[in-house]
Amino acid sequence: MRVCLCILAAAFLCPAAEPQTQTLDGKLVIAEGQPPQLETTAHKLIHLEGDDTTRAVLTDERLNGFAVQTKGHFTAPDKFVIDPSHTRSMLVRQEGKLKMITYWCEVCHIRAFTPGPCVCCYRETTLDLRDPNNIE
C-alpha cells in the first residue's frame, strides 16, 4: 500500500514533460471554410491552432500569403499549435524583417492585438505590423 501511495505522490509532484518548442517558417494560407494553414518551403500544408488571440489573427484575410514564423509544437504530423500569443509566438516578414502583428485605430490611437472594430469608436482597425522590440 505504501508503494502505491509513493508512486501516486510522485506522479502528482513530477510535472509532465512539456512539448519541445519548434520554430516553423512558411506562407500563411487563409481560405474561407478551411482552417488556417502554413505552407512550408516543401509545399506541405500544416494546420495551425492557438489561443483565442492567435485564432483571431489567423482568420484575418489581410495576412493571407504573408511569410510567417511561428513558435510552438506539433500535435500531429500536419497540426501545429502556436505558443500563447503573449510570448510573441507568431511574427510576419515584411521587407525581410520580422514584424509583430498589431491593429491600430487612427481615430482613438488605440493598439489592439486582434482584428476587428476599435473598442472605443467601433471603426475597423487597420493592420499595423510593428518591430517586436518597439511596441508602444
VMD Tcl script that builds the backbone (N, CA, C; Angstrom):
set m [mol new atoms 408]
animate dup $m
set s [atomselect $m all]
$s set {name element resname resid chain x y z} {
  {N N MET 1 A 0.825 -1.192 0.000}
  {CA C MET 1 A 0.000 0.000 0.000}
  {C C MET 1 A 0.868 1.253 0.000}
  {N N ARG 2 A 1.945 1.264 0.781}
  {CA C ARG 2 A 2.828 2.431 0.828}
  {C C ARG 2 A 3.479 2.670 -0.528}
  {N N VAL 3 A 3.826 1.584 -1.207}
  {CA C VAL 3 A 4.451 1.711 -2.518}
  {C C VAL 3 A 3.487 2.389 -3.482}
  {N N CYS 4 A 2.237 2.000 -3.454}
  {CA C CYS 4 A 1.225 2.604 -4.330}
  {C C CYS 4 A 1.067 4.091 -4.019}
  {N N LEU 5 A 1.043 4.443 -2.745}
  {CA C LEU 5 A 0.920 5.852 -2.362}
  {C C LEU 5 A 2.139 6.649 -2.807}
  {N N CYS 6 A 3.316 6.068 -2.689}
  {CA C CYS 6 A 4.540 6.753 -3.129}
  {C C CYS 6 A 4.531 6.985 -4.637}
  {N N ILE 7 A 4.101 5.996 -5.390}
  {CA C ILE 7 A 4.027 6.139 -6.857}
  {C C ILE 7 A 3.003 7.201 -7.222}
  {N N LEU 8 A 1.865 7.193 -6.561}
  {CA C LEU 8 A 0.820 8.175 -6.815}
  {C C LEU 8 A 1.309 9.588 -6.468}
  {N N ALA 9 A 1.971 9.740 -5.350}
  {CA C ALA 9 A 2.502 11.046 -4.952}
  {C C ALA 9 A 3.550 11.529 -5.944}
  {N N ALA 10 A 4.412 10.641 -6.395}
  {CA C ALA 10 A 5.438 11.020 -7.365}
  {C C ALA 10 A 4.809 11.463 -8.681}
  {N N ALA 11 A 3.742 10.818 -9.068}
  {CA C ALA 11 A 3.076 11.180 -10.322}
  {C C ALA 11 A 2.493 12.591 -10.246}
  {N N PHE 12 A 1.970 12.980 -9.092}
  {CA C PHE 12 A 1.405 14.314 -8.936}
  {C C PHE 12 A 2.474 15.377 -8.738}
  {N N LEU 13 A 3.569 15.041 -8.137}
  {CA C LEU 13 A 4.612 16.024 -7.851}
  {C C LEU 13 A 5.551 16.262 -9.023}
  {N N CYS 14 A 5.736 15.286 -9.883}
  {CA C CYS 14 A 6.620 15.437 -11.040}
  {C C CYS 14 A 5.809 15.991 -12.212}
  {N N PRO 15 A 6.155 17.178 -12.701}
  {CA C PRO 15 A 5.392 17.737 -13.815}
  {C C PRO 15 A 5.597 16.925 -15.088}
  {N N ALA 16 A 4.561 16.901 -15.903}
  {CA C ALA 16 A 4.664 16.205 -17.190}
  {C C ALA 16 A 5.622 16.969 -18.088}
  {N N ALA 17 A 6.300 16.263 -18.933}
  {CA C ALA 17 A 7.252 16.889 -19.838}
  {C C ALA 17 A 6.511 17.794 -20.814}
  {N N GLU 18 A 6.993 19.032 -20.923}
  {CA C GLU 18 A 6.422 19.978 -21.873}
  {C C GLU 18 A 6.883 19.614 -23.271}
  {N N PRO 19 A 6.029 19.801 -24.275}
  {CA C PRO 19 A 6.458 19.517 -25.637}
  {C C PRO 19 A 7.598 20.461 -26.041}
  {N N GLN 20 A 8.479 19.956 -26.857}
  {CA C GLN 20 A 9.625 20.729 -27.331}
  {C C GLN 20 A 9.131 21.850 -28.252}
  {N N THR 21 A 9.512 23.090 -27.953}
  {CA C THR 21 A 9.137 24.215 -28.804}
  {C C THR 21 A 9.956 24.180 -30.078}
  {N N GLN 22 A 9.253 24.364 -31.198}
  {CA C GLN 22 A 9.898 24.392 -32.501}
  {C C GLN 22 A 9.532 25.682 -33.211}
  {N N THR 23 A 10.380 26.102 -34.132}
  {CA C THR 23 A 10.097 27.255 -34.972}
  {C C THR 23 A 9.745 26.745 -36.358}
  {N N LEU 24 A 8.651 27.256 -36.880}
  {CA C LEU 24 A 8.160 26.820 -38.181}
  {C C LEU 24 A 8.010 28.048 -39.067}
  {N N ASP 25 A 8.591 28.003 -40.263}
  {CA C ASP 25 A 8.505 29.097 -41.229}
  {C C ASP 25 A 7.715 28.648 -42.436}
  {N N GLY 26 A 7.017 29.581 -43.050}
  {CA C GLY 26 A 6.282 29.274 -44.269}
  {C C GLY 26 A 5.353 30.409 -44.639}
  {N N LYS 27 A 4.451 30.124 -45.559}
  {CA C LYS 27 A 3.488 31.106 -46.046}
  {C C LYS 27 A 2.127 30.813 -45.437}
  {N N LEU 28 A 1.493 31.839 -44.892}
  {CA C LEU 28 A 0.182 31.693 -44.277}
  {C C LEU 28 A -0.877 31.576 -45.368}
  {N N VAL 29 A -1.720 30.548 -45.250}
  {CA C VAL 29 A -2.799 30.310 -46.216}
  {C C VAL 29 A -4.124 30.387 -45.459}
  {N N ILE 30 A -4.917 31.417 -45.808}
  {CA C ILE 30 A -6.225 31.603 -45.177}
  {C C ILE 30 A -7.269 31.495 -46.276}
  {N N ALA 31 A -8.113 30.485 -46.195}
  {CA C ALA 31 A -9.169 30.275 -47.179}
  {C C ALA 31 A -10.489 30.092 -46.449}
  {N N GLU 32 A -11.536 30.702 -46.971}
  {CA C GLU 32 A -12.851 30.620 -46.337}
  {C C GLU 32 A -13.312 29.171 -46.233}
  {N N GLY 33 A -13.811 28.812 -45.055}
  {CA C GLY 33 A -14.303 27.467 -44.826}
  {C C GLY 33 A -13.214 26.446 -44.528}
  {N N GLN 34 A -11.974 26.875 -44.490}
  {CA C GLN 34 A -10.837 25.992 -44.214}
  {C C GLN 34 A -10.120 26.485 -42.960}
  {N N PRO 35 A -9.507 25.585 -42.209}
  {CA C PRO 35 A -8.701 26.052 -41.078}
  {C C PRO 35 A -7.458 26.762 -41.612}
  {N N PRO 36 A -6.917 27.702 -40.845}
  {CA C PRO 36 A -5.694 28.380 -41.297}
  {C C PRO 36 A -4.561 27.370 -41.426}
  {N N GLN 37 A -3.731 27.563 -42.442}
  {CA C GLN 37 A -2.641 26.636 -42.701}
  {C C GLN 37 A -1.357 27.390 -42.985}
  {N N LEU 38 A -0.268 26.668 -42.821}
  {CA C LEU 38 A 1.053 27.178 -43.164}
  {C C LEU 38 A 1.596 26.296 -44.279}
  {N N GLU 39 A 2.002 26.915 -45.369}
  {CA C GLU 39 A 2.617 26.173 -46.463}
  {C C GLU 39 A 4.123 26.273 -46.309}
  {N N THR 40 A 4.765 25.142 -46.098}
  {CA C THR 40 A 6.212 25.122 -45.900}
  {C C THR 40 A 6.927 25.288 -47.240}
  {N N THR 41 A 8.235 25.468 -47.177}
  {CA C THR 41 A 9.016 25.586 -48.412}
  {C C THR 41 A 8.962 24.306 -49.228}
  {N N ALA 42 A 8.654 23.173 -48.591}
  {CA C ALA 42 A 8.496 21.895 -49.293}
  {C C ALA 42 A 7.061 21.722 -49.798}
  {N N HIS 43 A 6.234 22.798 -49.720}
  {CA C HIS 43 A 4.845 22.819 -50.171}
  {C C HIS 43 A 3.947 21.854 -49.405}
  {N N LYS 44 A 4.298 21.595 -48.147}
  {CA C LYS 44 A 3.466 20.789 -47.263}
  {C C LYS 44 A 2.549 21.746 -46.492}
  {N N LEU 45 A 1.261 21.391 -46.386}
  {CA C LEU 45 A 0.311 22.220 -45.650}
  {C C LEU 45 A 0.152 21.700 -44.233}
  {N N ILE 46 A 0.284 22.613 -43.265}
  {CA C ILE 46 A 0.179 22.275 -41.851}
  {C C ILE 46 A -0.920 23.133 -41.238}
  {N N HIS 47 A -1.895 22.500 -40.599}
  {CA C HIS 47 A -2.986 23.215 -39.934}
  {C C HIS 47 A -2.441 23.918 -38.696}
  {N N LEU 48 A -2.859 25.175 -38.512}
  {CA C LEU 48 A -2.400 25.969 -37.372}
  {C C LEU 48 A -3.516 26.142 -36.357}
  {N N GLU 49 A -3.147 26.054 -35.094}
  {CA C GLU 49 A -4.063 26.270 -33.986}
  {C C GLU 49 A -3.361 27.147 -32.962}
  {N N GLY 50 A -4.125 27.705 -32.022}
  {CA C GLY 50 A -3.524 28.531 -30.985}
  {C C GLY 50 A -4.577 29.016 -30.007}
  {N N ASP 51 A -4.167 29.960 -29.156}
  {CA C ASP 51 A -5.095 30.522 -28.177}
  {C C ASP 51 A -6.100 31.439 -28.884}
  {N N ASP 52 A -7.021 32.031 -28.128}
  {CA C ASP 52 A -8.085 32.849 -28.726}
  {C C ASP 52 A -7.524 34.003 -29.556}
  {N N THR 53 A -6.523 34.694 -29.044}
  {CA C THR 53 A -5.919 35.812 -29.770}
  {C C THR 53 A -5.292 35.333 -31.064}
  {N N THR 54 A -4.538 34.260 -31.003}
  {CA C THR 54 A -3.891 33.720 -32.197}
  {C C THR 54 A -4.924 33.272 -33.218}
  {N N ARG 55 A -5.980 32.608 -32.760}
  {CA C ARG 55 A -7.024 32.164 -33.688}
  {C C ARG 55 A -7.691 33.348 -34.379}
  {N N ALA 56 A -7.902 34.435 -33.659}
  {CA C ALA 56 A -8.498 35.629 -34.271}
  {C C ALA 56 A -7.581 36.192 -35.354}
  {N N VAL 57 A -6.301 36.257 -35.072}
  {CA C VAL 57 A -5.336 36.764 -36.053}
  {C C VAL 57 A -5.275 35.836 -37.261}
  {N N LEU 58 A -5.329 34.534 -37.022}
  {CA C LEU 58 A -5.251 33.559 -38.114}
  {C C LEU 58 A -6.453 33.614 -39.056}
  {N N THR 59 A -7.504 34.313 -38.688}
  {CA C THR 59 A -8.660 34.458 -39.576}
  {C C THR 59 A -8.641 35.774 -40.342}
  {N N ASP 60 A -7.656 36.627 -40.112}
  {CA C ASP 60 A -7.565 37.925 -40.776}
  {C C ASP 60 A -7.040 37.744 -42.197}
  {N N GLU 61 A -7.917 37.886 -43.168}
  {CA C GLU 61 A -7.552 37.650 -44.564}
  {C C GLU 61 A -6.494 38.627 -45.072}
  {N N ARG 62 A -6.276 39.739 -44.393}
  {CA C ARG 62 A -5.219 40.670 -44.800}
  {C C ARG 62 A -3.843 40.043 -44.659}
  {N N LEU 63 A -3.744 38.981 -43.859}
  {CA C LEU 63 A -2.457 38.305 -43.649}
  {C C LEU 63 A -2.246 37.142 -44.602}
  {N N ASN 64 A -3.245 36.827 -45.410}
  {CA C ASN 64 A -3.140 35.710 -46.340}
  {C C ASN 64 A -1.946 35.915 -47.279}
  {N N GLY 65 A -1.089 34.910 -47.362}
  {CA C GLY 65 A 0.070 34.965 -48.245}
  {C C GLY 65 A 1.335 35.524 -47.616}
  {N N PHE 66 A 1.247 36.062 -46.417}
  {CA C PHE 66 A 2.436 36.583 -45.744}
  {C C PHE 66 A 3.362 35.444 -45.345}
  {N N ALA 67 A 4.642 35.700 -45.408}
  {CA C ALA 67 A 5.623 34.769 -44.849}
  {C C ALA 67 A 5.564 34.937 -43.337}
  {N N VAL 68 A 5.430 33.836 -42.609}
  {CA C VAL 68 A 5.314 33.895 -41.160}
  {C C VAL 68 A 6.343 32.991 -40.491}
  {N N GLN 69 A 6.630 33.331 -39.255}
  {CA C GLN 69 A 7.462 32.488 -38.396}
  {C C GLN 69 A 6.655 32.232 -37.135}
  {N N THR 70 A 6.436 30.956 -36.830}
  {CA C THR 70 A 5.652 30.597 -35.654}
  {C C THR 70 A 6.498 29.740 -34.717}
  {N N LYS 71 A 6.194 29.847 -33.441}
  {CA C LYS 71 A 6.838 29.004 -32.432}
  {C C LYS 71 A 5.751 28.228 -31.721}
  {N N GLY 72 A 5.985 26.944 -31.544}
  {CA C GLY 72 A 5.000 26.083 -30.904}
  {C C GLY 72 A 5.431 24.638 -30.982}
  {N N HIS 73 A 4.465 23.753 -31.129}
  {CA C HIS 73 A 4.791 22.328 -31.198}
  {C C HIS 73 A 3.754 21.583 -32.041}
  {N N PHE 74 A 4.182 20.475 -32.592}
  {CA C PHE 74 A 3.302 19.619 -33.379}
  {C C PHE 74 A 2.480 18.738 -32.449}
  {N N THR 75 A 1.194 18.577 -32.776}
  {CA C THR 75 A 0.346 17.624 -32.066}
  {C C THR 75 A 0.048 16.436 -32.965}
  {N N ALA 76 A 0.345 16.577 -34.230}
  {CA C ALA 76 A 0.226 15.526 -35.242}
  {C C ALA 76 A 1.149 15.967 -36.383}
  {N N PRO 77 A 1.453 15.078 -37.306}
  {CA C PRO 77 A 2.361 15.471 -38.390}
  {C C PRO 77 A 1.883 16.673 -39.209}
  {N N ASP 78 A 0.561 16.896 -39.245}
  {CA C ASP 78 A 0.043 18.023 -40.026}
  {C C ASP 78 A -0.690 19.063 -39.178}
  {N N LYS 79 A -0.483 19.051 -37.838}
  {CA C LYS 79 A -1.118 20.014 -36.936}
  {C C LYS 79 A -0.066 20.632 -36.025}
  {N N PHE 80 A -0.089 21.964 -35.981}
  {CA C PHE 80 A 0.892 22.711 -35.205}
  {C C PHE 80 A 0.152 23.672 -34.292}
  {N N VAL 81 A 0.425 23.608 -32.996}
  {CA C VAL 81 A -0.190 24.515 -32.027}
  {C C VAL 81 A 0.815 25.617 -31.717}
  {N N ILE 82 A 0.420 26.840 -32.015}
  {CA C ILE 82 A 1.270 28.003 -31.778}
  {C C ILE 82 A 1.247 28.326 -30.289}
  {N N ASP 83 A 2.414 28.656 -29.741}
  {CA C ASP 83 A 2.516 29.023 -28.329}
  {C C ASP 83 A 1.603 30.217 -28.024}
  {N N PRO 84 A 1.294 30.472 -26.733}
  {CA C PRO 84 A 0.411 31.585 -26.373}
  {C C PRO 84 A 0.887 32.911 -26.976}
  {N N SER 85 A -0.073 33.738 -27.370}
  {CA C SER 85 A 0.227 34.973 -28.085}
  {C C SER 85 A 1.086 35.946 -27.287}
  {N N HIS 86 A 0.980 35.942 -25.958}
  {CA C HIS 86 A 1.772 36.890 -25.164}
  {C C HIS 86 A 3.274 36.611 -25.262}
  {N N THR 87 A 3.655 35.453 -25.801}
  {CA C THR 87 A 5.078 35.133 -25.970}
  {C C THR 87 A 5.610 35.595 -27.327}
  {N N ARG 88 A 4.760 36.311 -28.085}
  {CA C ARG 88 A 5.126 36.788 -29.430}
  {C C ARG 88 A 5.548 35.617 -30.309}
  {N N SER 89 A 4.687 34.646 -30.341}
  {CA C SER 89 A 4.983 33.367 -30.995}
  {C C SER 89 A 4.649 33.333 -32.479}
  {N N MET 90 A 4.050 34.395 -33.000}
  {CA C MET 90 A 3.774 34.438 -34.431}
  {C C MET 90 A 4.160 35.816 -34.967}
  {N N LEU 91 A 5.113 35.811 -35.872}
  {CA C LEU 91 A 5.585 37.046 -36.496}
  {C C LEU 91 A 5.478 36.891 -38.004}
  {N N VAL 92 A 5.370 38.027 -38.707}
  {CA C VAL 92 A 5.342 38.003 -40.166}
  {C C VAL 92 A 6.597 38.695 -40.697}
  {N N ARG 93 A 6.939 38.359 -41.926}
  {CA C ARG 93 A 8.081 39.010 -42.574}
  {C C ARG 93 A 7.566 40.110 -43.490}
  {N N GLN 94 A 8.144 41.299 -43.308}
  {CA C GLN 94 A 7.844 42.425 -44.174}
  {C C GLN 94 A 9.169 43.087 -44.519}
  {N N GLU 95 A 9.451 43.152 -45.802}
  {CA C GLU 95 A 10.710 43.720 -46.287}
  {C C GLU 95 A 11.908 43.031 -45.631}
  {N N GLY 96 A 11.797 41.718 -45.462}
  {CA C GLY 96 A 12.888 40.916 -44.927}
  {C C GLY 96 A 13.053 40.950 -43.420}
  {N N LYS 97 A 12.219 41.723 -42.722}
  {CA C LYS 97 A 12.328 41.828 -41.267}
  {C C LYS 97 A 11.110 41.215 -40.600}
  {N N LEU 98 A 11.339 40.597 -39.437}
  {CA C LEU 98 A 10.227 40.032 -38.668}
  {C C LEU 98 A 9.459 41.153 -37.990}
  {N N LYS 99 A 8.128 41.089 -38.100}
  {CA C LYS 99 A 7.262 42.117 -37.526}
  {C C LYS 99 A 6.173 41.455 -36.692}
  {N N MET 100 A 5.768 42.162 -35.648}
  {CA C MET 100 A 4.681 41.713 -34.789}
  {C C MET 100 A 3.360 42.198 -35.385}
  {N N ILE 101 A 2.346 41.371 -35.310}
  {CA C ILE 101 A 1.040 41.702 -35.866}
  {C C ILE 101 A 0.246 42.479 -34.821}
  {N N THR 102 A -0.107 43.725 -35.164}
  {CA C THR 102 A -0.963 44.530 -34.290}
  {C C THR 102 A -2.004 45.220 -35.155}
  {N N TYR 103 A -2.968 45.827 -34.497}
  {CA C TYR 103 A -4.050 46.542 -35.173}
  {C C TYR 103 A -4.181 47.912 -34.519}
  {N N TRP 104 A -4.401 48.952 -35.340}
  {CA C TRP 104 A -4.348 50.326 -34.862}
  {C C TRP 104 A -5.605 51.083 -35.254}
  {N N CYS 105 A -6.124 51.865 -34.310}
  {CA C CYS 105 A -7.231 52.765 -34.586}
  {C C CYS 105 A -6.656 54.170 -34.720}
  {N N GLU 106 A -6.759 54.733 -35.920}
  {CA C GLU 106 A -6.239 56.086 -36.187}
  {C C GLU 106 A -7.024 57.144 -35.421}
  {N N VAL 107 A -8.301 56.923 -35.196}
  {CA C VAL 107 A -9.142 57.912 -34.539}
  {C C VAL 107 A -8.821 57.994 -33.046}
  {N N CYS 108 A -8.786 56.841 -32.392}
  {CA C CYS 108 A -8.628 56.805 -30.930}
  {C C CYS 108 A -7.188 56.575 -30.474}
  {N N HIS 109 A -6.317 56.235 -31.400}
  {CA C HIS 109 A -4.922 55.921 -31.086}
  {C C HIS 109 A -4.832 54.780 -30.067}
  {N N ILE 110 A -5.581 53.723 -30.380}
  {CA C ILE 110 A -5.590 52.527 -29.535}
  {C C ILE 110 A -5.025 51.372 -30.338}
  {N N ARG 111 A -4.086 50.650 -29.734}
  {CA C ARG 111 A -3.490 49.464 -30.364}
  {C C ARG 111 A -4.193 48.224 -29.820}
  {N N ALA 112 A -4.466 47.283 -30.716}
  {CA C ALA 112 A -5.081 46.011 -30.331}
  {C C ALA 112 A -4.237 44.875 -30.901}
  {N N PHE 113 A -4.463 43.695 -30.405}
  {CA C PHE 113 A -3.703 42.534 -30.852}
  {C C PHE 113 A -4.580 41.501 -31.557}
  {N N THR 114 A -5.851 41.888 -31.794}
  {CA C THR 114 A -6.752 41.064 -32.588}
  {C C THR 114 A -7.458 41.974 -33.585}
  {N N PRO 115 A -7.814 41.433 -34.749}
  {CA C PRO 115 A -8.537 42.252 -35.727}
  {C C PRO 115 A -9.959 42.524 -35.266}
  {N N GLY 116 A -10.551 43.555 -35.842}
  {CA C GLY 116 A -11.933 43.873 -35.523}
  {C C GLY 116 A -12.106 45.346 -35.251}
  {N N PRO 117 A -13.290 45.712 -34.783}
  {CA C PRO 117 A -13.552 47.119 -34.527}
  {C C PRO 117 A -12.815 47.620 -33.288}
  {N N CYS 118 A -12.559 48.924 -33.288}
  {CA C CYS 118 A -11.944 49.589 -32.132}
  {C C CYS 118 A -12.877 49.464 -30.931}
  {N N VAL 119 A -12.301 49.272 -29.767}
  {CA C VAL 119 A -13.107 49.138 -28.550}
  {C C VAL 119 A -13.749 50.456 -28.132}
  {N N CYS 120 A -13.270 51.563 -28.707}
  {CA C CYS 120 A -13.790 52.875 -28.330}
  {C C CYS 120 A -14.818 53.388 -29.341}
  {N N CYS 121 A -14.388 53.565 -30.592}
  {CA C CYS 121 A -15.267 54.181 -31.603}
  {C C CYS 121 A -15.934 53.169 -32.527}
  {N N TYR 122 A -15.554 51.920 -32.452}
  {CA C TYR 122 A -16.119 50.823 -33.236}
  {C C TYR 122 A -15.784 50.883 -34.729}
  {N N ARG 123 A -14.845 51.751 -35.118}
  {CA C ARG 123 A -14.375 51.725 -36.506}
  {C C ARG 123 A -13.407 50.573 -36.662}
  {N N GLU 124 A -13.333 50.039 -37.876}
  {CA C GLU 124 A -12.441 48.907 -38.141}
  {C C GLU 124 A -10.986 49.351 -37.952}
  {N N THR 125 A -10.215 48.549 -37.239}
  {CA C THR 125 A -8.799 48.853 -37.044}
  {C C THR 125 A -8.014 48.449 -38.288}
  {N N THR 126 A -6.862 49.085 -38.464}
  {CA C THR 126 A -6.005 48.770 -39.604}
  {C C THR 126 A -4.876 47.855 -39.145}
  {N N LEU 127 A -4.447 47.006 -40.055}
  {CA C LEU 127 A -3.316 46.133 -39.785}
  {C C LEU 127 A -2.078 47.004 -39.640}
  {N N ASP 128 A -1.332 46.826 -38.570}
  {CA C ASP 128 A -0.152 47.650 -38.295}
  {C C ASP 128 A 0.978 46.728 -37.839}
  {N N LEU 129 A 1.864 46.388 -38.750}
  {CA C LEU 129 A 2.982 45.497 -38.434}
  {C C LEU 129 A 4.087 46.322 -37.771}
  {N N ARG 130 A 4.548 45.850 -36.622}
  {CA C ARG 130 A 5.495 46.625 -35.814}
  {C C ARG 130 A 6.749 45.815 -35.496}
  {N N ASP 131 A 7.825 46.529 -35.253}
  {CA C ASP 131 A 9.057 45.908 -34.780}
  {C C ASP 131 A 8.748 45.294 -33.411}
  {N N PRO 132 A 9.003 43.986 -33.233}
  {CA C PRO 132 A 8.626 43.356 -31.954}
  {C C PRO 132 A 9.368 43.924 -30.737}
  {N N ASN 133 A 10.458 44.631 -30.977}
  {CA C ASN 133 A 11.210 45.219 -29.862}
  {C C ASN 133 A 10.802 46.656 -29.586}
  {N N ASN 134 A 9.837 47.178 -30.362}
  {CA C ASN 134 A 9.453 48.586 -30.213}
  {C C ASN 134 A 7.941 48.729 -30.292}
  {N N ILE 135 A 7.231 48.117 -29.362}
  {CA C ILE 135 A 5.765 48.244 -29.295}
  {C C ILE 135 A 5.439 49.352 -28.294}
  {N N GLU 136 A 4.677 50.312 -28.744}
  {CA C GLU 136 A 4.296 51.420 -27.865}
  {C C GLU 136 A 3.001 51.158 -27.189}
}
mol reanalyze $m
mol bondsrecalc $m
mol representation Tube
mol addrep $m
